Amino acid sequence: MVHIQQAVAQWLGQKTGVKAVAGQSPVQTYPLLTVEADLESATPVDGGRQCEERFAVTVTAAADRDRDRSREILAGLALALPAGIPMDDRVLHPQDVSTQGDTLRFSLTLCRVRPVSGEDEAAGFMGTLHFNI
């Protein structure tokens, strides 16, 4: 979850020019965006070889101490989200985007290869797939 928080915070900082932090920040500088992610569900797929994880992401904006202009910052973010958020070698596409007050909420789905029991590393990806029709 921390990895997703950091990726979203880094992307937000680059996209908006506003300081964005993963998790709650003890330092209150303004304007500030905080990003929190929680695992909503984990579903085994591909016979248990992969796991589809769904994260609930909450971005809280604080434009100033009174948070008067926070909604303006979030409105700009909501328009930029459909292009996706880069994380490592993937681009995560937010779903179910909604705003309420000074928070923006969306979900991210990530599919990961799970290591087979007894193996230290995840199985490699199949290079070629053959079909007989």
SEKOLVEX-239674 format. One record per residue (C-alpha): x, y, z; residue number from 1. Coordinates in pm, whole numbers, m for minus. Layout:
BEGIN
+--------+--------+--------+-----+
!      x !      y !      z ! seq !
+--------+--------+--------+-----+
!      X !      Y !      Z ! NUM !
...
+--------+--------+--------+-----+
***
This chain:
BEGIN
+--------+--------+--------+-----+
!      x !      y !      z ! seq !
+--------+--------+--------+-----+
!      0 !      0 !      0 !   1 !
!    284 !    236 !     78 !   2 !
!    421 !    186 !   m273 !   3 !
!     87 !    293 !   m425 !   4 !
!     62 !    592 !   m190 !   5 !
!    411 !    704 !   m290 !   6 !
!    344 !    661 !   m663 !   7 !
!     19 !    859 !   m644 !   8 !
!    180 !   1132 !   m428 !   9 !
!    474 !   1167 !   m667 !  10 !
!    242 !   1190 !   m969 !  11 !
!     19 !   1447 !   m795 !  12 !
!    319 !   1661 !   m703 !  13 !
!    443 !   1659 !  m1061 !  14 !
!     99 !   1720 !  m1210 !  15 !
!     m7 !   2004 !   m980 !  16 !
!    315 !   2157 !   m850 !  17 !
!    165 !   2123 !   m501 !  18 !
!    354 !   1932 !   m231 !  19 !
!    203 !   1583 !   m200 !  20 !
!    288 !   1334 !     74 !  21 !
!    213 !    965 !    123 !  22 !
!     20 !    920 !    445 !  23 !
!    m39 !   1192 !    698 !  24 !
!    227 !   1460 !    732 !  25 !
!    328 !   1603 !   1070 !  26 !
!    451 !   1914 !    887 !  27 !
!    166 !   2137 !    780 !  28 !
!    284 !   2345 !    488 !  29 !
!     27 !   2486 !    250 !  30 !
!    m87 !   2401 !     m8 !  31 !
!    m62 !   2029 !     70 !  32 !
!   m206 !   1707 !    m70 !  33 !
!   m205 !   1390 !    141 !  34 !
!   m255 !   1046 !    m12 !  35 !
!   m379 !    741 !    175 !  36 !
!   m447 !    396 !     28 !  37 !
!   m627 !    102 !    188 !  38 !
!   m658 !   m250 !     52 !  39 !
!  m1029 !   m306 !    m21 !  40 !
!  m1012 !   m658 !   m157 !  41 !
!   m776 !   m927 !   m285 !  42 !
!   m913 !  m1182 !   m530 !  43 !
!   m714 !  m1483 !   m653 !  44 !
!   m725 !  m1523 !  m1030 !  45 !
!   m557 !  m1751 !  m1285 !  46 !
!   m592 !  m2054 !  m1062 !  47 !
!   m433 !  m1873 !   m769 !  48 !
!   m117 !  m1779 !   m958 !  49 !
!   m214 !  m1413 !   m961 !  50 !
!   m391 !  m1186 !   m717 !  51 !
!   m612 !   m892 !   m816 !  52 !
!   m588 !   m626 !   m547 !  53 !
!   m827 !   m332 !   m528 !  54 !
!   m715 !    m26 !   m334 !  55 !
!   m928 !    263 !   m210 !  56 !
!   m728 !    586 !   m247 !  57 !
!   m816 !    909 !    m67 !  58 !
!   m652 !   1239 !   m157 !  59 !
!   m709 !   1524 !     89 !  60 !
!   m635 !   1878 !    m20 !  61 !
!   m546 !   2166 !    208 !  62 !
!   m501 !   2485 !      6 !  63 !
!   m458 !   2692 !    322 !  64 !
!   m531 !   2661 !    693 !  65 !
!   m903 !   2725 !    634 !  66 !
!   m913 !   2499 !    325 !  67 !
!  m1112 !   2757 !    130 !  68 !
!   m966 !   2677 !   m215 !  69 !
!   m924 !   2301 !   m168 !  70 !
!  m1211 !   2216 !   m401 !  71 !
!  m1042 !   2403 !   m687 !  72 !
!   m730 !   2188 !   m650 !  73 !
!   m937 !   1868 !   m643 !  74 !
!  m1141 !   1968 !   m949 !  75 !
!   m819 !   1999 !  m1148 !  76 !
!   m704 !   1659 !  m1026 !  77 !
!  m1031 !   1491 !  m1121 !  78 !
!   m980 !   1609 !  m1479 !  79 !
!   m622 !   1475 !  m1493 !  80 !
!   m697 !   1128 !  m1349 !  81 !
!   m839 !    959 !  m1664 !  82 !
!   m493 !    973 !  m1826 !  83 !
!   m367 !    733 !  m1559 !  84 !
!   m103 !    732 !  m1288 !  85 !
!    239 !    585 !  m1373 !  86 !
!    380 !    334 !  m1124 !  87 !
!    701 !    148 !  m1210 !  88 !
!    643 !    m11 !  m1552 !  89 !
!    262 !     26 !  m1550 !  90 !
!     m3 !    291 !  m1569 !  91 !
!   m282 !    264 !  m1313 !  92 !
!   m624 !    390 !  m1420 !  93 !
!   m847 !    526 !  m1144 !  94 !
!  m1208 !    408 !  m1127 !  95 !
!  m1509 !    534 !   m933 !  96 !
!  m1372 !    889 !   m897 !  97 !
!  m1570 !   1109 !   m658 !  98 !
!  m1517 !   1425 !   m456 !  99 !
!  m1671 !   1527 !   m128 ! 100 !
!  m1565 !   1843 !     52 ! 101 !
!  m1185 !   1857 !     56 ! 102 !
!  m1132 !   1489 !    m37 ! 103 !
!  m1106 !   1306 !   m367 ! 104 !
!  m1166 !    931 !   m366 ! 105 !
!  m1101 !    668 !   m630 ! 106 !
!  m1006 !    304 !   m659 ! 107 !
!   m710 !    137 !   m828 ! 108 !
!   m691 !   m227 !   m933 ! 109 !
!   m356 !   m400 !   m955 ! 110 !
!   m291 !   m758 !  m1064 ! 111 !
!     23 !   m920 !   m922 ! 112 !
!    185 !  m1255 !   m986 ! 113 !
!    197 !  m1459 !   m665 ! 114 !
!    492 !  m1684 !   m591 ! 115 !
!    414 !  m2053 !   m594 ! 116 !
!    456 !  m2203 !   m246 ! 117 !
!    813 !  m2318 !   m196 ! 118 !
!    949 !  m2067 !   m449 ! 119 !
!   1113 !  m1741 !   m348 ! 120 !
!   1033 !  m1552 !   m668 ! 121 !
!    718 !  m1513 !   m871 ! 122 !
!    676 !  m1729 !  m1178 ! 123 !
!    794 !  m1579 !  m1505 ! 124 !
!    558 !  m1460 !  m1774 ! 125 !
!    477 !  m1687 !  m2065 ! 126 !
!    674 !  m1581 !  m2374 ! 127 !
!    461 !  m1750 !  m2643 ! 128 !
!    104 !  m1868 !  m2645 ! 129 !
!     m9 !  m2125 !  m2906 ! 130 !
!   m368 !  m2204 !  m3001 ! 131 !
!   m486 !  m2500 !  m3208 ! 132 !
!   m810 !  m2423 !  m3389 ! 133 !
+--------+--------+--------+-----+
***
